Every structure is written in structure tokens, then in C-alpha cells.
């Protein structure tokens, strides 16, 4: 329960409305929400597992022009594109999204 409660608290902290706070040096910290979603880009509902909650954060460097093989993820994936563009196509529906 503590892990689930912590995960929910973390999610709530990331997806609250814009707010200001102070860090330990009394310097203002501005929080700007980047996203608030209830479904993935392919329309799957975002749900939390009932046990064994784990959050992973990874950095990917993908060379320009690279095409990854068709694949599926067993869980929702989130991406923040720092540079360039990323095009994701759902091969079942043909729907494509481009992220910058």
C-alpha cells in the first residue's frame, strides 16, 4: 500500500496545476505541468497495477533516420523529446503521432 500511495502522491505532485514553491535556499521554484492524460497516445486507459508498482526513467539516444522494428510495450510508455522529432505509428489502427 505504501508504494501505491507513494506512486499516487508522486503522480499528483507532477500533474497539479501550476504552482510556486521554495527550495532550501528560498529560491522560487516554478512548477509547470507538462501533461495530464487518462489514456495513452494509442487510446489505452492508464491504470496502475495492483501490486509491484515500479517507475522507470530512461534516456534514449536514437540516431536521425532510425526506424525501430515494430513492437509493443506491455505497459504505457511516456516520452519527453528533448531534441528532434519522434514519430510513433500504431500498426493496428494506422494512427500516427509525431512528438517534438
JOBEL-V89868 format. One record per residue. N is the residue number from 1. PSI is psi in whole degrees, -180 to 180 (* if undefined). OMEGA is omega in whole degrees, 0 to 359 (* if undefined). NEAR is the number of other C-alpha atoms within 10 Angstrom. Layout:
BEGIN
n=N psi=PSI omega=OMEGA near=NEAR
n=N psi=PSI omega=OMEGA near=NEAR
END
This chain:
BEGIN
n=1 psi=-39 omega=181 near=10
n=2 psi=-38 omega=180 near=7
n=3 psi=-45 omega=179 near=12
n=4 psi=-44 omega=179 near=16
n=5 psi=-41 omega=178 near=10
n=6 psi=-42 omega=179 near=12
n=7 psi=-42 omega=179 near=16
n=8 psi=-40 omega=178 near=13
n=9 psi=-44 omega=178 near=12
n=10 psi=-45 omega=179 near=11
n=11 psi=-43 omega=179 near=12
n=12 psi=-38 omega=180 near=11
n=13 psi=-36 omega=181 near=12
n=14 psi=-28 omega=188 near=16
n=15 psi=27 omega=174 near=16
n=16 psi=171 omega=179 near=14
n=17 psi=165 omega=181 near=13
n=18 psi=137 omega=181 near=11
n=19 psi=162 omega=175 near=10
n=20 psi=149 omega=179 near=10
n=21 psi=174 omega=177 near=10
n=22 psi=137 omega=174 near=10
n=23 psi=-174 omega=186 near=8
n=24 psi=-20 omega=179 near=6
n=25 psi=13 omega=181 near=6
n=26 psi=21 omega=175 near=8
n=27 psi=132 omega=180 near=9
n=28 psi=140 omega=176 near=11
n=29 psi=124 omega=180 near=11
n=30 psi=127 omega=179 near=11
n=31 psi=123 omega=179 near=15
n=32 psi=114 omega=179 near=13
n=33 psi=139 omega=180 near=13
n=34 psi=-27 omega=182 near=11
n=35 psi=153 omega=173 near=8
n=36 psi=109 omega=186 near=11
n=37 psi=153 omega=173 near=9
n=38 psi=-8 omega=177 near=10
n=39 psi=158 omega=176 near=12
n=40 psi=173 omega=179 near=13
n=41 psi=-28 omega=180 near=17
n=42 psi=6 omega=175 near=15
n=43 psi=2 omega=179 near=8
n=44 psi=139 omega=177 near=11
n=45 psi=142 omega=177 near=12
n=46 psi=118 omega=179 near=13
n=47 psi=154 omega=176 near=10
n=48 psi=140 omega=175 near=14
n=49 psi=156 omega=181 near=10
n=50 psi=-19 omega=179 near=8
n=51 psi=169 omega=177 near=9
n=52 psi=47 omega=179 near=9
n=53 psi=133 omega=178 near=12
n=54 psi=135 omega=175 near=10
n=55 psi=127 omega=178 near=5
n=56 psi=138 omega=176 near=5
n=57 psi=127 omega=182 near=6
n=58 psi=152 omega=174 near=5
n=59 psi=131 omega=179 near=9
n=60 psi=136 omega=172 near=7
n=61 psi=110 omega=183 near=6
n=62 psi=124 omega=182 near=11
n=63 psi=145 omega=177 near=8
n=64 psi=138 omega=178 near=9
n=65 psi=-3 omega=182 near=7
n=66 psi=137 omega=173 near=8
n=67 psi=121 omega=179 near=9
n=68 psi=152 omega=178 near=8
n=69 psi=154 omega=177 near=6
n=70 psi=132 omega=180 near=8
n=71 psi=167 omega=177 near=8
n=72 psi=153 omega=175 near=9
n=73 psi=137 omega=181 near=6
n=74 psi=3 omega=182 near=6
n=75 psi=160 omega=179 near=12
n=76 psi=141 omega=178 near=15
n=77 psi=146 omega=179 near=10
n=78 psi=142 omega=182 near=9
n=79 psi=145 omega=171 near=11
n=80 psi=111 omega=183 near=10
n=81 psi=115 omega=181 near=12
n=82 psi=-29 omega=186 near=9
n=83 psi=141 omega=178 near=9
n=84 psi=-156 omega=179 near=10
n=85 psi=156 omega=178 near=11
n=86 psi=121 omega=178 near=17
n=87 psi=126 omega=180 near=10
n=88 psi=126 omega=180 near=15
n=89 psi=130 omega=174 near=15
n=90 psi=110 omega=186 near=14
n=91 psi=-20 omega=179 near=11
n=92 psi=-37 omega=183 near=7
n=93 psi=-18 omega=184 near=8
n=94 psi=-4 omega=180 near=8
n=95 psi=137 omega=181 near=11
n=96 psi=143 omega=174 near=12
n=97 psi=139 omega=176 near=11
n=98 psi=128 omega=181 near=9
n=99 psi=137 omega=179 near=13
n=100 psi=* omega=* near=10
END
